[in-house]
Amino acid sequence: MTPLKFPLIGITLSFMLGIIVQENGRLALPIIACGLSICAALFAFSYLKSQRKLMPSMDFGIATYFLSVFLGMLTFYVHFDRNYSDHYSKQIPSTTNTIRGIIHADVKPNARYAKYFLNMQSMNQKGASGRLLLYVAKTAKVALPVGTEIVIQGSLYPIPKAYNPYQFDYANYLEKQNVWHQVYLQKKDIKVVQLHQNSGYYLERLRNTLRHSFDLHAFDAKTKAIIDALLLGQRVALDKETLTDYTNAGVIHVLAISGLHISVLYFFLIFLLRPLRSFRFGKALELLLVLFVLWLFALLTGLPASVTRAVTLFSFMSVGTYFNRSKSLYNAMAVSALLILVFSPNTLFDIGFQLSYAAVLSIVLFQPFFKRVPVTQNKIVRYFMDMIGVSLAAQIGVLPLCLYYFNQFPALFLLANLVIIPLSSFVLLYGILLLGLNFIVPSVALYLGKPLAFSIQYMNAYIHWIAQFKWGVISHISFSGVMVVTLYSFLFALVYGIYSKKRKAMGYVLISLFLFQWSYLVVKWNENESSECIVFNEKVPLIGIKNKNSVMAFTDHPEQHQVTLQHYLRGTFSDTLQVFPLQNVFSFHQKRILLIDHVGIYKTTLKPHVVVLTQNPKINFERLIKEIQPTLIIADRSNYKKNIRAWKATCLKAKIPFHAIAEKGFYRLK
């Protein structure tokens, strides 16, 4: 028996499980090392034992899976920056810190700040490692290309958690990239030391050169932004309206170079290089050329994570196809995922990684079934039918993840994809051709640039038309992690039922469908049986009380909280919402809650358990504590920072719990 005979899919899944376990458990290195040593010994013993057998034994398989789990745990531990003794979090930061580091990457800016990732070298004259998020005011007009070594003066601020329940948690997203703190800088706070001409510097320089080669065409801003996104993987210049249109039409994936674009390039290369197969070693030469062009394209785009992931996936799939093995394609996907996770285990939690592999796997599983459907032999009709099949297969694969992460379903995705997939494919391939002509024959490129601009403008107009249909997007869908698992179990059972000729396959389909329905009912029942009071993290006061499946919101400006309340209703599986004017006294589970606003008037006879301070009330805070003696004081986001600091100090002295919404986020009272 050889190790190559062992299924790689199981090893990869076990490795992923180890990453998940370590991310949630954060076990110490000695525990991981002990478990890894035991599993390695069992693996070696079972492997030597299995060499004398034709088929691998069960104990060898179990040992291999457990070894893969602990290897995944060790990999995550090694790549977790805070585990290292020189990480800046091990030092006690000052109010203002002197930090030296190198710009690692630029991040999509906002209206006021340019944003960068900084790899730290030292902090306050002590060696330190770690990554920070820098906010540089645009008024400073400071250019910080990748590779720039700088010294900055600033305060470290923790990246705030999600403002309110069931909203996107930016802090959690950055933690997956080993970023925990941010620094706000003006021009006077930055000193440029030198520019390191490392690989990142040259990649950014190359990418900028390619981007500026299209300046000779004088395209409008939207056309130029689409070219940057499709050809170079840069979405910084995309405006909010375009992003909203593509999202509502269900084709936002078109604007991020990923498996779709790499597959277009891959199959186009296969078509061009097919004549090589008639020569000796032609098939091997075809494989080498395909791999070379794919990785060259990845290099030209600056090697962003989505492109690197997609090219790695298709590279292994190309190798699997070269050997003409029916199962090589699945093993190639498994090996590509394993390779990516070995170098970057946090990629497992990246939405793009999950969507890419879900879509490709679904296409591989369902596309052969769709091809069996009898249709006309007309090539044009057949082409559109194949496109519909690919779109349906990809949508089926990503459906559970889209419902969980985005809580919406684009009902018109087929209508959009019928035009956008061929059109975006043309823009990609034609754009690559035009990119080369920009440098070789600019005069010809200038003439040929008009069809590209027209195609992009038509594509944007068509997507805008699709996005106009409000009913085309089913939004605010309540979906949980358990439901994702059970829905995928139903899809896999469905695939098994399609290809299996066994009668029991239908039983698996029905059981998995029942489990999905049961998971929804259980989640909804649990949510509807719970009650809570929420002080939201809003500039304008908002308090919510959830009682089973209904929510009561208290605010004087409900129009400013529509998005927040929609997220909350969806996340709690609630059915009804009632909005009332803000009041000074609430009751929740026999606990009285006193709200003191800017007027600063309250009854001393009332003995509330919780006091909520809002809109900077002018009160004698020490007397308030003495007269009311609350068990908890909450200051919402509408208060001034100086007032919050003073209240916090007083509560600390009086030994009363104090929760500042602006610092700690929303407060949930069960």
NORJOSUL-V986534 format. One record per helix or strand of 3 or more residues. SS is the DSSP state (2 for helix, 1 for strand). FROM is the first residue (numbers start at 0). TO is the last residue. If there is no record, write none. Layout:
# NORJOSUL-V986534
<<SS;FROM;TO> <SS;FROM;TO>>
This chain:
# NORJOSUL-V986534
<<2;2;4> <2;7;24> <2;28;49> <2;57;77> <2;80;82> <2;87;89> <1;96;106> <1;112;122> <1;130;136> <2;137;139> <1;147;153> <2;169;174> <1;178;184> <2;186;188> <1;189;194> <2;198;216> <2;220;231> <2;239;247> <2;251;254> <2;258;277> <2;281;299> <2;304;321> <2;327;342> <2;344;348> <2;350;370> <2;378;404> <1;407;409> <2;412;439> <2;441;466> <2;469;471> <1;472;474> <2;480;498> <2;503;528> <1;530;534> <1;542;546> <1;549;553> <2;557;559> <2;561;570> <1;575;579> <1;584;587> <1;590;595> <1;609;612> <2;620;627> <1;631;634> <2;640;653> <1;656;659> <2;660;663> <1;666;668>>
